[in-house]
Amino acid sequence: REMALANPDLRVIGQAERRGKGRGVREAMLLVRGRIVGYADADNKVPIEEYEKIQPWLAAGYQVVTGSRGLAQSHIERWQPWYRRVGSTGFYYFMQAVVGLPGVRDTQCGFKFFPREAALRLFELQRIDGYMFDVEILAIAHRLGYRIVEVPIRWHDDADSRLQLLSGNLRNAVDIFRIRSYCRQRRLASTTVAAATDD
C-alpha cells in the first residue's frame, strides 16, 4: 500500500483476512487494462525473466500460455520434498480422471498469461476461491476451445508451501469435483492442448 501511494500503476486490493488465492487472482484479473495479462507467484519460484519464453506463443495467437515444470526441457533448480512430489503425481492422475485435461502436465505452476479478452472471459466464469482455480481456468479454456500451450520454465522450490497436507488436500479434492460439475453444466465444447519445446 505504501508503494502504491507513490506509483499510480500499482493498485492494492483485497482484505486483511485470507479469502483464497483463486479469489484474489480473480478479483485482480477482472481489473486488468493491459493487452497481455497474467499472474506470477510472489515467492519468485519462476523468475520473471522466463516471460521471454511466454511472449512468442501469445504473439502466435494462443489464448492461454502456462509455464510448466513437467516438460523434458523444464529446468528444476531445487526440487520439492519427496512426499510432495509423490502427492503431485497422485494429484495429476486424480485430476485427469475427474476433470480431464489431455496434454496438460502441470496445472499448478503459478505462471500463466493471456490476451486481455481471453482473461476477462475466463475469470468471469471462474468460481473456485482456493488453490484449484488453476485447474478450473484450464478446464474452462479447454472447453471454450481456446488454444493452450505449456512452456518449459526454470523453477525452484522455496520450501514455504502454505498447503495443509490433510485438510488442504481434502478441500482440493472437493473443488476438483466442483470443477467437473460446473464445466458439465456449462456444456462447454472440448479442444486439445499443445506442448511447447525449446527446439
Beta strands, then each sheet from edge to edge (+ up, - down):
strand 1: 36-40
strand 2: 64-68
strand 3: 75-78
strand 4: 111-115
strand 5: 148-152
strand 6: 154-156
strand 7: 193-195
sheet 1: 1+ 4- 2+ 5+ 7+
sheet 2: 3+ 6+
end
